[in-house]
Amino acid sequence: MPRYDVAVIGGGPAGIMAAITAARHKKNVILIEKKGCLGRKVLITGNGRCNITNNASIERFIRVFGKQGNFLKPSFFSFFNNDMIEFFEQKGLRLKTEDNGCIFPITDNASSIIKILKIYLLENKVDVNYNARTVKIDIKKNKFSLILENNTCIYSERIIMATGGISYKKTGSSGDGFKMLKKLNHTIQLLKPALVPLIVKEKFAKDLKGLTLQGVKVVYHKDRKKIKSELGDILFTHFGVSGPLVLDLSRDIVFCLQFQKKLEIFIDLKPEYKIEELEKILITEFNIKGALKLKNILKQFLSNRLVETILSLSAIHPNRKGNQTSNEERRTVLRLIKGLPLTVIGSLPIENAMVTDGGVSIDEINSKTLESKIVPGLYFAGEIIDGCGPCGGFNLQQAFSTGYLAGKNAGLG
Ligand SMILES: Cc1cc2nc3c(=O)[nH]c(=O)nc-3n(C[C@H](O)[C@H](O)[C@H](O)COP(=O)(O)OP(=O)(O)OC[C@H]3O[C@@H](n4cnc5c(N)ncnc54)[C@H](O)[C@@H]3O)c2cc1C
């Protein structure tokens, strides 16, 4: 019967990092992965480029993780973005920081990240068991027996659960960990999609499919009250809207949609101008270039497709001349530029979410060691833990940081 000091269940970034770190403490470690390869989800991150972390400060990391932020403090202090850079550079893979603070491998290829992780696993003599789905955890006298789908059994002194969330199931994260942990009396907070595209009611949004808007502001309202506004990039799709800004706001919007059927958002297409400033500019332009068609005047400010949409929503004929436009019509155009309205009626299912919100309750995990407060010798790492961060490399840093801390403590124990 194979016996190990530490068994790590799940070969994603969190599990791989946990296995490497535990093994560096001279422990006999096995990494158990149900798929035939490691890190399948990592390969699709950042559109295949892997936005592995962000150059934000620790304070910002803690802030953006919201309710989970304080819990993650010891993890981030143990292994942070600078440690990540050093970790990969030690094996010859340089990371680069882009203007928005997002950090990627210099190769722009996620497989280079996996390649380095595999070198570390080999160097630290971690046994990797592929095509090995863990289906049951038995505990006797504080020692663990892991039962695999093929009925083999692995014994271990300590285990680290790193089976991820429940989105993009083809990558392997299908929620097995949550089922096993419920049987060990752990509380699983409601699993919800986070960082997920939104479905909108308006047909014009679908007609704009493929259009990306950079540096716009999205404001969202609940019960006619402004709740939040943020700047960023959005993408129109065949069902509604996506892109980094929408994905980030989706965490809150999905939460609100639990209690109401729809939610209004407004896209400020020209956030750099106050409404009064833009009104003055439009008045001047409509006067000076009064002989031009409205659609040609507006093309100075907006893309062709948006001009068509705005004129159609204002019910103004696109060939109307600037000097034939009434004050009321100009104000309608202005209102639409400063707040193109969309009605969010849902989100894509959790399968299409980049991250799962919810998971093992942080009240039941010691934040300093990531050991369970219910089952001694059981540790957690990665997305399996309740909460999630925004786009920008924050979630992979969470996976590596918690993987490091869990691996270190399981390795020391
Ligand atoms: C399309 C997409 C793009 C993304 N882009 C980014 C990005 O650019 N930057 C960023 O920070 N984050 C990104 N994320 C999020 C990021 O991928 C996750 O936060 C991260 O992968 C979580 O790591 P993890 O190790 O906890 O879980 P996972 O990566 O999900 O790994 C879990 C592993 O456990 C294995 N497993 C599950 N059950 C069992 C079992 N019963 N027995 C054995 N093994 C099991 C799975 O096969 C899997 O390999 C993206 C996610 C998606 C879907």
The ligand as an SDF file (V2000), in Angstrom:
LIG
                    3D

 53 58  0  0  0  0  0  0  0  0999 V2000
  -11.2530   30.7920  -19.0190 C   0  0  0  0  0  0  0  0  0  0  0  0
  -10.5340   31.1370  -17.7330 C   0  0  0  0  0  0  0  0  0  0  0  0
   -9.5580   32.1090  -17.7440 C   0  0  0  0  0  0  0  0  0  0  0  0
   -8.9170   32.4550  -16.5530 C   0  0  0  0  0  0  0  0  0  0  0  0
   -7.9280   33.3960  -16.6030 N   0  0  0  0  0  0  0  0  0  0  0  0
   -7.2820   33.7490  -15.4490 C   0  0  0  0  0  0  0  0  0  0  0  0
   -6.1880   34.6550  -15.4860 C   0  0  0  0  0  0  0  0  0  0  0  0
   -5.7230   35.0700  -16.5660 O   0  0  0  0  0  0  0  0  0  0  0  0
   -5.6390   35.0150  -14.3020 N   0  0  0  0  0  0  0  0  0  0  0  0
   -6.0780   34.5220  -13.0950 C   0  0  0  0  0  0  0  0  0  0  0  0
   -5.5480   34.9130  -12.0470 O   0  0  0  0  0  0  0  0  0  0  0  0
   -7.0580   33.5940  -13.0420 N   0  0  0  0  0  0  0  0  0  0  0  0
   -7.6580   33.1890  -14.1830 C   0  0  0  0  0  0  0  0  0  0  0  0
   -8.6410   32.2310  -14.1360 N   0  0  0  0  0  0  0  0  0  0  0  0
   -8.9490   31.6040  -12.8280 C   0  0  0  0  0  0  0  0  0  0  0  0
   -7.8900   30.5330  -12.4490 C   0  0  0  0  0  0  0  0  0  0  0  0
   -7.7290   29.6490  -13.5430 O   0  0  0  0  0  0  0  0  0  0  0  0
   -8.3030   29.7530  -11.2060 C   0  0  0  0  0  0  0  0  0  0  0  0
   -8.4880   30.6820  -10.1710 O   0  0  0  0  0  0  0  0  0  0  0  0
   -7.2450   28.7310  -10.8030 C   0  0  0  0  0  0  0  0  0  0  0  0
   -7.0240   27.7970  -11.8260 O   0  0  0  0  0  0  0  0  0  0  0  0
   -7.6560   27.9780   -9.5330 C   0  0  0  0  0  0  0  0  0  0  0  0
   -6.6460   27.0670   -9.2410 O   0  0  0  0  0  0  0  0  0  0  0  0
   -6.9330   25.7530   -8.3750 P   0  0  0  0  0  0  0  0  0  0  0  0
   -5.6520   24.9870   -8.3570 O   0  0  0  0  0  0  0  0  0  0  0  0
   -7.5390   26.1040   -7.0850 O   0  0  0  0  0  0  0  0  0  0  0  0
   -8.0400   24.9540   -9.1820 O   0  0  0  0  0  0  0  0  0  0  0  0
   -8.0200   24.3070  -10.6560 P   0  0  0  0  0  0  0  0  0  0  0  0
   -7.0950   25.0450  -11.5370 O   0  0  0  0  0  0  0  0  0  0  0  0
   -9.4400   24.1960  -11.0470 O   0  0  0  0  0  0  0  0  0  0  0  0
   -7.4180   22.8610  -10.4050 O   0  0  0  0  0  0  0  0  0  0  0  0
   -8.1190   21.8530   -9.7230 C   0  0  0  0  0  0  0  0  0  0  0  0
   -7.5380   20.5240  -10.1150 C   0  0  0  0  0  0  0  0  0  0  0  0
   -8.1040   19.4890   -9.2970 O   0  0  0  0  0  0  0  0  0  0  0  0
   -8.3600   18.3460  -10.0990 C   0  0  0  0  0  0  0  0  0  0  0  0
   -9.3980   17.5470   -9.4380 N   0  0  0  0  0  0  0  0  0  0  0  0
  -10.6890   17.8930   -9.2250 C   0  0  0  0  0  0  0  0  0  0  0  0
  -11.3310   16.9080   -8.5740 N   0  0  0  0  0  0  0  0  0  0  0  0
  -10.4330   15.9170   -8.3790 C   0  0  0  0  0  0  0  0  0  0  0  0
  -10.5130   14.6270   -7.7750 C   0  0  0  0  0  0  0  0  0  0  0  0
  -11.6510   14.1680   -7.2660 N   0  0  0  0  0  0  0  0  0  0  0  0
   -9.4010   13.8590   -7.7260 N   0  0  0  0  0  0  0  0  0  0  0  0
   -8.2230   14.3070   -8.2680 C   0  0  0  0  0  0  0  0  0  0  0  0
   -8.1040   15.5160   -8.8680 N   0  0  0  0  0  0  0  0  0  0  0  0
   -9.1950   16.3110   -8.9140 C   0  0  0  0  0  0  0  0  0  0  0  0
   -8.8040   18.9470  -11.4170 C   0  0  0  0  0  0  0  0  0  0  0  0
   -8.7080   18.0170  -12.4730 O   0  0  0  0  0  0  0  0  0  0  0  0
   -7.8700   20.1330  -11.5650 C   0  0  0  0  0  0  0  0  0  0  0  0
   -6.6740   19.7810  -12.2280 O   0  0  0  0  0  0  0  0  0  0  0  0
   -9.2750   31.8360  -15.3080 C   0  0  0  0  0  0  0  0  0  0  0  0
  -10.2380   30.8230  -15.3320 C   0  0  0  0  0  0  0  0  0  0  0  0
  -10.8590   30.4640  -16.5220 C   0  0  0  0  0  0  0  0  0  0  0  0
  -11.8850   29.3670  -16.5090 C   0  0  0  0  0  0  0  0  0  0  0  0
  1  2  1  0
  2  3  1  0
  2 52  2  0
  3  4  2  0
  4  5  1  0
  4 50  1  0
  5  6  2  0
  6  7  1  0
  6 13  1  0
  7  8  2  0
  7  9  1  0
  9 10  1  0
 10 11  2  0
 10 12  1  0
 12 13  2  0
 13 14  1  0
 14 15  1  0
 14 50  1  0
 15 16  1  0
 16 17  1  0
 16 18  1  0
 18 19  1  0
 18 20  1  0
 20 21  1  0
 20 22  1  0
 22 23  1  0
 23 24  1  0
 24 25  2  0
 24 26  1  0
 24 27  1  0
 27 28  1  0
 28 29  2  0
 28 30  1  0
 28 31  1  0
 31 32  1  0
 32 33  1  0
 33 34  1  0
 33 48  1  0
 34 35  1  0
 35 36  1  0
 35 46  1  0
 36 37  1  0
 36 45  1  0
 37 38  2  0
 38 39  1  0
 39 40  1  0
 39 45  2  0
 40 41  1  0
 40 42  2  0
 42 43  1  0
 43 44  2  0
 44 45  1  0
 46 47  1  0
 46 48  1  0
 48 49  1  0
 50 51  2  0
 51 52  1  0
 52 53  1  0
M  END
$$$$
